[in-house]
Amino acid sequence: MRETEIPPTAAPRSSFRAVWRNQSFMRLWLGQVFSQLADKVILVYLIVLLVATGNTANSDISRLTLVFTIPAVLFGSLAGVFVDRWNKKWLMIISNALRGVFVLALPLALFFGDKGFLWIYAMTFLISTVTQFFAPAEIAMIPTLIERHNLLAANSLFTTTMLASVVIGFGVGDPILRMVGDHYGHLAIGGMYFVSAIFLVMVHPRFQPQEQKKSSSSVIQEMKEGFQFILKDQAILFSLLRLILLFSAFAALTILVIGFVEDVLRLEKRYFGYLLAVSGLGMGLGAGMVGRFGSAIGKERLIFTGFLSMGSVLTLLSNIHILSGALGFSSKAGRASGLEIAIALLLALLLGLTAAGIAVPLQTMLQEEIPEGMRGKVFGVQNMLINTALTLPMSLAGISADLVDNWFPGHGVEMIMTGVGLSLIMGGLLELIVVKKGGLQMATLEGAGHEKAAE
């Protein structure tokens, strides 16, 4: 009976070295890099294409964003059902190939004159629809490539890439298009999807999932099963809600950071990229630290600390003039001093670092707790919810800042950013309440993973 008394510390620790040496996982990750880079560059290219067809109104851009988002809401959970039914590897390969073909067809819009926007919207809808199948298959594939005790390190790389694509992805779209030329944008983006597909062809699962019985349930019934599974499992539901809060915060910040640079730091708008780049660097550093030390600290403790820290850092960043004034080095010239800019960059670095401390353990917990036969359905719902969480804040953040600016001139951006920071702090405090009342005790959640790893 001694085997049942193995202490948690006996469980193997997450190893970055093992992850880097796993060739199939690294090919999956490279496929993710090219795919997500294409996902971000294509939005910039679509706007360029709309302008080229004579559709330059703000409403045209808004409709484009809406067309890109609707498939996530309509087909996100539906796609998850087929991810569980079909071969995940080939589903991703075919998805990338189809997206590449649709992108290559985009310039045909120029032959339709001022009606070319209809073709652009149609291709955008198809590209976004196919993406709903790719995303949950990609996440569900990881546990078939990586040992359970190395999931934390694997997700530190994978989840950070996903977060970084939200933060800095849009910023690289214009430089890439300028480098290749707008007329060849479709070739560059389509090429990224095809390169991603090639990497995925070379992926070979190490841990084959157990054979699933052919389901006699209808697609609608399986979709309901996915939602019911999430609603019945308090730990999984709570993890998804926290992911939504995190992605919503970052989506809002990608819009607000431009106004922050101009209204708060009093610098030119073009400098916003530096803040985003430093934040992305923080995510990379945070991911490395979580992958290296996360197992010893504990996933729930990381998430709790991450929310409180990220909310506090964002609140300080939003009110940097108050902070600098209290420390006695605020600028008298109407724009941020060199020291204020340095502190803003340091806080942006910490923002990315703390975000990694939230996202990586959350995604790892989901992969550990969700059984193989339900991963596609659950991650399909996750993809739907995160896409919605990204779109609404991006649409409302700027509008909210402008409205607040009418009541408090010059302070709209910093007040909305402060509100986002406080919401993250509340998310951390809410975790204490849910953990205590719902029985989601940190020790229990951490121990479950150790027990399974030790078996």
KARAPE-V591158 format. One line per field, one symbol per residue. ss: DSSP state (a for helix, b for strand, c for the rest). phi: phi as a letter, one per 30 degrees, with the letter a starting at -180 (. if undefined). burial: I if it has 24 or more other ideal C-beta (glycine too) atoms within 12 Angstrom, else O. A space follows every 50 residues. Layout:
# KARAPE-V591158
ss=???
phi=???
burial=???
This chain:
# KARAPE-V591158
ss=caaaaccaaacccccaaaaaacaaaaaaaaaaaaaaaaaaaaaaaaaaaa aacccccaaaaaaaaaaaaaaaaaaaaaaaaaaaaccaaaaaaaaaaaaa aaaacaaaaaaaaaaaaaaaaaaaaaaaaaaaaaaaaaaaaaaacccaaa aaaaaaaaaaaaaaaaaaaaaaaaaaaaaacaaaaaaaaaaaaaaaaaaa acccccccccccccccccaaaaaaaaaaaaaacaaaaaaaaaaaaaaaaa aaaaaaaaaaaaaaccccaaaaaaaaaaaaaaaaaaaaaaaaaaaaacaa aaaaaaaaaaaaaaaaaacaaaaaaaaccccccccccaaaaaaaaaaaaa aaaaaaaaaaaaaaaaaaaccaaaaaaaaaaaaaaaaaaaaaaaaaaaaa aaaaaaaccccaaaaaaaaaaaaaaaaaaaaaaaaaaacccaaaaaaaaa aaaac
phi=.dddcddedddeddbdddddddddddddddddedddddeddddddddede ddciccdeddddddddddceedddcedddedddddcdddddddddddddd dddddedeeddcidcddddddddddddddddddddddddddeddcbdedc dddddddddddddddddceddcddeddddcjedceddddedddddedddd eddbedcddddcdedcddddddddddddddddcdddeddddddddddddd dddddddddddddcdicdedddddddddddddddddddddddcddddjdd dddeddddddddddddddcddddddddibddccibddedddddddddddd dddddddcddddddeddddddedcdedddddedddddddddddddcdddd dddddddbeibedddddddddddddddddddddddddciddedddddedd ddddd
burial=OOOOOOOIOOIOIIIIOIIOOIOIIIIIIIIIIIIIIIIIIIIIIIIIII OIIOIOOOOIIOOIIOIIIIIIIOIIIIIIIIIIIOIIIOIIIIIIIIII OIIIIIIOIIOOOOOIIOIIIOIIIIIIIIIIIIIIIIIIIIIIIIIIII IIIIIIIIIIIIIIIIIIIIIIIOOIIOOOOIOOIIIIIIIIIIIIIOII OOIOIOOOOOOOOOOOOOOOOIIOIIIOIIOOOOIIIIIIIIIIIIIIII IIIIIIIIIIIIIIIIIOOOIIIIIIIIIIIIIIIIIIIIIIIIIOIIII IIIIIIIIIIIIIIIIIIIIIOIIOOOOOIOOOOOIIOOIIOIIIIIIII IIIIIIIIIIIIIIIIIIIIOIIIIIIIIIIIIIIIIIIIIIIIOOIIOI IOOIOOOOOOIIIIIIIIIIIIIIIOIIOIIOOIIOOOOIOIOOIIOIII OOIOO
